[in-house]
């Protein structure tokens, strides 16, 4: 029995997988909110370089990874896969639980898989500076790392509640040469507007996106970079699932269940999409997205056209959403507090190719503690949602007396999130369930826009 499964560097994927080539139904296009018509590539040039816009709209199944990007990815990839034998023993389950450890990257999460690609393509396009938002700080620190590797300046707008909760993420960004400010900030007109309405505003990813986009379009030689949601981001994350397939094949295994936590959708898509292709072509597997009850995008949101940010500066995206005006409860899984789900993840959910489950904050931290006390690694609060789901499925396998192979994405470590564990262990954390009437109210203003088909 293998505890760890490695790949050699020569076996690392040399191309990204694009699920758009295999979708049973095509992805509805983003819309211009002023006209209701599909956007054209030139409409995105103010915020993204054309080489990334081409990837965003590509229908090619395979897109080669440039050598310059591979060189950076090889700092930590291929990532190891572990079998959670100690957790299995604790649960007394016949299930075999494997987890792909994305916490070994320099930034401690899966996010550098796309940040190095985006920094490279912006550098190739002649861009000198990037702006972005970040929730828990994983994306902001990953992009700061990538910009350092390619010689770009970066400014990060970090959701204020996470800025206060997670100071070490800001320190990571600054160590790599980035600038990080709490959002809403006085640095943009969007931020000033929210601060005037509420000087103690806790912020949201939607607001931070608004600030980052405003900064990008009003600054010279600057573009915006996003760590989740968009097609090209999910494309870059496919290295996770592509590696996982090779690793399981090398020990004669194939998963019955694939699990990833889901906020905007990037790490979930990274582990899941290469296997969803198998499901599209007849493989009998279950794929589960695990999200918080305080931000129940897939489990209780609606499939609508919605803005990607609070200030309504983006195109309308076809996605499961709880409304762009959503202001999250201050849960510690900051990376899962986004109001909408990636259009591609929303599409495969609509087509019945994946399931979704929501978990309370206390249940996920209990799962994270159980994982840390058996497997040793302390998970990020976001990752705890995938662990809670994996434990539930392992217990079900025990109840049914069936062997199952469970594959989970360990999307990041929690070493910098230890204050959240302190809050849990000292009894300061509380569960939060979003009321239905609040979701309906937030989605009401979208009635004027068409519904995705």
C-alpha positions in Angstrom: 0.0 0.0 0.0 1.3 3.4 -1.0 1.0 6.2 1.6 2.3 8.8 -0.9 2.2 8.7 -4.7 4.6 10.9 -6.6 5.0 11.7 -10.3 8.4 12.5 -11.8 8.8 16.0 -13.4 8.8 14.4 -16.9 5.2 13.2 -16.2 3.9 16.6 -15.4 1.1 17.7 -17.8 2.4 19.7 -20.8 -1.0 21.0 -21.7 -4.1 22.3 -19.9 -7.5 20.6 -20.3 -10.4 22.7 -21.5 -13.8 21.2 -20.6 -15.6 23.4 -23.0 -14.7 21.0 -25.8 -16.7 18.2 -24.1 -19.7 19.9 -22.6 -23.0 18.3 -23.5 -24.5 21.8 -23.8 -22.4 24.9 -24.7 -21.7 27.5 -22.1 -24.1 30.5 -22.5 -22.1 33.7 -23.4 -21.4 36.6 -21.1 -23.7 39.5 -21.9 -23.3 43.3 -22.2 -25.7 44.6 -19.5 -26.5 47.7 -21.5 -27.6 45.8 -24.7 -28.3 42.3 -23.5 -26.1 41.1 -26.4 -23.1 38.7 -26.1 -19.9 40.5 -25.4 -17.1 40.5 -28.0 -13.3 40.0 -27.2 -12.5 43.7 -27.7 -14.9 44.5 -24.8 -12.6 42.7 -22.4 -9.4 44.3 -23.5 -9.6 47.1 -20.9 -9.0 44.6 -18.1 -7.4 41.5 -19.7 -4.6 41.0 -22.3 -5.8 39.5 -25.5 -3.7 36.3 -25.1 -5.8 35.5 -21.9 -9.0 36.6 -23.6 -8.3 34.1 -26.4 -8.0 31.3 -23.7 -11.2 32.5 -22.0 -13.1 32.0 -25.3 -11.3 29.0 -26.6 -13.1 25.7 -27.4 -9.9 23.8 -27.9 -9.7 20.7 -25.7 -5.9 21.0 -25.1 -3.9 24.2 -24.7 -0.1 23.9 -24.5 1.6 25.2 -21.3 4.4 27.6 -22.2 7.9 26.6 -21.2 8.3 29.7 -19.1 5.2 28.8 -17.1 6.3 25.1 -16.8 9.6 26.3 -15.4 7.8 28.1 -12.5 5.3 25.3 -11.9 8.2 22.9 -11.5 9.1 24.7 -8.2 6.4 22.6 -6.6 4.7 20.4 -9.2 3.9 17.7 -9.6 2.3 17.8 -6.1 2.1 14.6 -4.0 -1.0 12.5 -3.5 -1.5 10.9 -0.1 -3.7 8.1 1.1 -5.5 9.2 4.4 -4.9 5.8 6.1 -4.9 7.3 9.6 -8.2 9.1 9.0 -9.7 5.9 7.4 -8.7 4.0 10.6 -10.3 6.6 12.8 -13.5 6.4 10.8 -13.4 2.6 10.6 -14.4 2.9 6.9 -13.9 0.5 4.0 -13.4 3.6 1.8 -10.0 4.5 0.6 -9.5 8.2 0.8 -6.8 10.0 -1.3 -6.0 13.7 -1.2 -4.0 15.8 -3.6 -1.8 18.1 -1.5 -1.8 21.5 -3.1 -0.5 23.1 0.1 3.1 22.5 -1.0 3.2 25.5 -3.3 5.2 28.6 -2.2 2.0 30.4 -1.4 0.5 27.3 0.4 -2.4 26.7 -1.9 -3.5 25.7 -5.4 -3.7 29.4 -6.5 -0.2 29.7 -8.0 -1.2 27.2 -10.7 -3.0 30.1 -12.4 -1.2 33.1 -11.0 2.1 32.2 -12.7 0.3 31.6 -16.0 -1.6 34.9 -15.7 1.6 36.8 -14.8 3.4 35.3 -17.7 0.8 36.2 -20.3 0.5 39.7 -19.0 4.3 40.1 -19.1 4.2 38.8 -22.7 1.6 41.4 -23.6 3.8 44.3 -22.3 1.8 44.9 -19.1 3.8 46.4 -16.2 1.3 46.2 -13.3 -1.6 44.0 -12.1 -4.5 44.7 -9.7 -6.6 42.1 -8.0 -8.9 41.3 -5.1 -8.5 38.6 -2.5 -10.7 37.1 0.2 -8.8 35.0 2.6 -5.5 36.2 1.0 -4.6 33.0 -0.7 -5.1 34.5 -4.2 -3.4 37.8 -3.3 -0.3 36.1 -2.0 -0.2 33.7 -5.0 -0.3 36.6 -7.4 2.2 38.6 -5.5 4.5 35.5 -5.7 3.9 35.2 -9.5 4.4 38.9 -10.1 7.7 38.7 -8.3 8.8 35.9 -10.6 8.0 37.8 -13.7 8.9 41.4 -12.6 5.5 42.9 -12.4 4.1 45.4 -9.9 0.9 44.4 -8.0 -1.8 46.0 -5.8 -4.2 43.7 -3.9 -7.5 44.8 -2.5 -8.2 42.4 0.4 -11.7 42.0 1.9 -11.5 44.0 5.1 -12.7 41.3 7.5 -9.9 38.9 6.2 -7.4 41.8 6.2 -8.0 42.1 9.9 -8.3 38.3 10.6 -5.3 37.2 8.6 -2.4 39.7 8.8 0.2 37.1 7.8 -1.3 36.9 4.3 -0.7 40.6 3.9 2.9 40.1 5.1 3.4 37.4 2.5 2.3 39.7 -0.2 4.6 42.4 1.0 7.5 40.0 1.3 7.1 39.2 -2.4 6.9 43.0 -3.2 3.2 43.5 -3.4 1.0 46.2 -2.0 -2.1 45.2 0.0 -4.9 47.5 1.2 -8.2 46.6 3.0 -11.3 46.8 0.9 -13.4 48.9 0.8 -10.6 51.4 0.6 -10.3 55.2 0.1 -8.1 54.5 -3.0 -11.0 54.2 -5.5 -14.3 55.9 -6.1 -16.2 52.6 -5.5 -14.4 52.0 -2.2 -15.0 55.6 -1.0 -18.7 55.2 -1.8 -19.0 52.1 0.4 -17.0 53.7 3.2 -19.3 56.8 3.1 -22.3 54.6 3.6 -20.6 52.5 6.3 -17.2 53.5 7.7 -16.9 50.1 9.4 -17.9 48.1 6.3 -16.5 44.5 6.5 -16.2 44.3 2.8 -16.9 41.5 0.3 -15.2 39.9 -2.7 -17.7 41.7 -5.0 -16.6 45.1 -3.6 -12.9 44.2 -3.8 -13.4 43.2 -7.4 -15.0 46.5 -8.2 -12.0 48.4 -6.7 -9.5 46.3 -8.5 -11.2 46.7 -11.9 -11.6 50.4 -11.4 -7.9 50.7 -10.6 -6.9 48.6 -13.6 -9.0 50.6 -16.2 -7.8 54.0 -14.8 -4.1 53.2 -14.5 -1.4 53.1 -17.1 0.0 49.8 -18.3 -2.2 48.0 -15.8 -4.5 45.0 -16.2 -6.8 43.1 -13.8 -6.2 39.5 -12.7 -8.8 37.1 -11.2 -8.1 34.0 -9.1 -11.3 32.1 -9.8 -14.6 32.1 -11.7 -13.4 32.8 -15.2 -12.8 30.0 -17.8 -9.1 30.6 -18.3 -8.5 30.4 -14.5 -10.2 27.0 -14.3 -8.3 25.9 -17.4 -4.9 26.6 -15.6 -6.1 24.6 -12.6 -6.7 21.5 -14.6 -3.1 20.4 -13.9 -4.4 19.2 -10.5 -6.8 16.6 -11.9 -4.6 15.6 -14.8 -1.8 14.8 -12.3 -4.3 13.0 -10.0 -5.4 10.7 -12.8 -1.9 9.7 -13.6 -1.1 9.1 -9.9 -4.1 6.9 -9.3 -3.5 5.0 -12.5 0.0 4.2 -11.4 -1.4 2.3 -8.3 -4.3 0.8 -10.2 -7.0 3.0 -8.7 -9.8 5.1 -10.1 -12.1 7.3 -7.9 -15.8 6.6 -7.3 -16.2 10.0 -5.7 -14.3 13.3 -6.4 -14.7 16.1 -3.9 -13.5 19.7 -3.8 -14.5 22.8 -1.8 -16.2 25.5 -3.9 -16.3 29.2 -3.6 -15.7 30.7 -7.0 -14.9 27.2 -8.4 -11.2 27.1 -9.3 -9.8 24.4 -7.1 -13.0 22.3 -7.4 -12.8 22.5 -11.2 -9.0 21.8 -11.1 -9.5 18.4 -9.4 -12.9 17.6 -11.0 -13.0 18.6 -14.7 -10.6 16.0 -16.1 -12.8 13.3 -14.4 -16.0 15.0 -15.4 -14.8 14.4 -19.0 -14.8 10.7 -18.2 -18.3 11.0 -16.7 -19.6 12.8 -19.9 -18.3 9.8 -21.8 -20.0 7.2 -19.6 -17.9 6.7 -16.5 -20.1 6.0 -13.4 -18.7 8.5 -10.8 -20.0 11.1 -8.4 -18.5 14.6 -8.3 -19.4 16.8 -5.2 -18.8 20.5 -4.7 -18.7 21.4 -1.0 -19.7 24.9 0.1 -20.6 26.9 3.3 -24.2 27.3 4.5 -23.4 31.0 4.9 -22.8 31.4 1.2 -24.9 28.6 -0.5 -24.3 29.5 -4.1 -25.0 26.1 -5.7 -27.2 24.6 -3.1 -29.7 27.5 -2.7 -28.7 30.1 -5.4 -30.5 30.6 -8.7 -29.1 30.1 -12.2 -29.2 33.6 -13.5 -27.2 36.3 -15.4 -25.5 38.3 -12.7 -22.6 40.8 -12.3 -19.3 39.5 -11.1 -18.9 42.4 -8.8 -20.9 44.6 -6.5 -20.5 47.9 -8.4 -21.8 46.2 -11.6 -18.8 46.9 -13.7 -18.4 43.4 -15.2 -20.4 41.8 -18.0 -23.3 39.7 -17.0 -22.1 36.1 -16.3 -24.3 33.0 -16.5 -23.9 31.5 -13.1 -25.5 30.2 -9.9 -25.7 33.2 -7.7 -27.1 34.6 -4.5 -26.9 38.1 -5.8 -24.0 40.6 -6.4 -25.1 42.7 -3.5 -24.3 39.9 -1.1 -22.3 40.9 2.0 -21.0 37.8 3.7 -21.0 36.8 7.3 -17.5 37.0 8.7 -16.8 33.2 8.6 -13.2 32.2 8.5 -13.4 30.4 5.1 -12.8 33.7 3.4 -12.1 32.1 0.0 -15.6 30.7 -0.1 -17.5 33.9 0.4 -18.1 34.8 -3.2 -21.7 35.4 -4.4 -21.5 33.6 -7.7 -20.2 30.3 -9.0 -17.9 29.9 -12.0 -20.0 29.7 -15.2 -18.4 26.4 -16.2 -19.0 24.9 -12.8 -22.6 26.3 -13.0 -23.0 24.7 -16.4 -21.9 21.2 -15.3 -24.2 21.5 -12.2 -27.1 22.5 -14.4 -26.4 19.5 -16.6 -26.5 17.1 -13.6 -22.8 16.2 -13.9 -22.0 17.3 -10.3 -23.7 17.5 -6.9 -23.4 20.2 -4.3 -23.6 20.0 -0.5 -23.4 22.8 2.1 -21.8 22.6 5.5 -21.9 24.7 8.7 -18.7 26.4 9.9 -18.5 24.4 13.1 -18.9 21.1 11.3 -16.1 21.9 8.9 -13.7 23.0 11.7 -14.5 19.7 13.5 -13.5 17.9 10.3 -10.3 19.9 10.0 -9.4 19.1 13.5 -10.0 15.4 12.9 -7.9 15.5 9.8 -5.0 17.4 11.6 -5.1 14.9 14.5 -4.9 11.9 12.1 -3.1 13.0 8.9 -0.9 15.6 10.6 -1.5 18.4 8.1 -3.5 21.5 9.3 -6.0 22.3 6.5 -7.1 25.8 5.4 -10.6 26.6 6.6 -11.8 26.4 2.9 -10.3 22.9 2.6 -12.2 21.8 5.7 -15.4 21.9 3.6 -14.0 19.2 1.3 -12.8 17.2 4.3 -16.2 17.4 6.0 -17.8 16.0 2.7 -15.1 13.3 2.4 -15.7 12.2 6.0 -19.5 12.1 5.4 -19.0 9.9 2.3 -16.6 7.6 4.1 -19.1 7.1 6.9 -21.8 6.3 4.3 -19.5 3.7 2.8 -19.1 2.1 6.3 -22.9 2.1 6.8 -23.5 0.5 3.4 -20.5 -1.9 3.8 -19.1 -0.9 0.5 -15.5 -0.2 -0.6 -15.2 3.2 -2.3 -12.3 5.2 -3.6 -12.7 8.9 -2.6 -10.4 11.6 -4.1 -10.3 14.9 -2.4 -8.5 18.1 -3.2 -6.5 19.4 -0.3 -6.5 22.9 -1.7 -4.2 24.6 0.9 -2.7 24.4 4.3 -3.9 26.3 7.3 -0.7 27.4 9.0 -1.4 31.1 8.4 -5.0 30.5 9.4 -4.3 29.4 13.0 -6.2 32.3 14.6 -9.4 30.7 13.1 -8.5 27.4 14.8 -7.9 29.3 18.0 -11.4 30.9 17.7 -12.9 27.5 17.1 -11.1 25.7 20.0 -12.0 28.5 22.4 -15.7 28.3 21.4 -15.9 31.7 19.7 -17.1 30.6 16.3 -20.7 30.3 15.4 -22.7 28.8 12.5 -24.5 31.0 10.1 -27.2 29.9 7.6 -28.3 32.5 5.0 -32.1 33.1 5.1 -34.1 32.3 1.9 -35.8 35.7 2.0 -32.4 37.4 1.9 -31.4 35.5 -1.2 -34.7 36.3 -2.9 -34.3 40.0 -2.1 -30.7 40.1 -3.5 -31.8 38.3 -6.7 -34.9 40.4 -7.3 -33.2 43.2 -9.3 -31.9 40.6 -11.8 -35.4 39.9 -13.1 -35.0 42.4 -15.9 -32.1 40.4 -17.4 -32.5 37.2 -19.5 -32.1 33.8 -18.0 -29.3 31.5 -19.2 -30.4 28.5 -21.2 
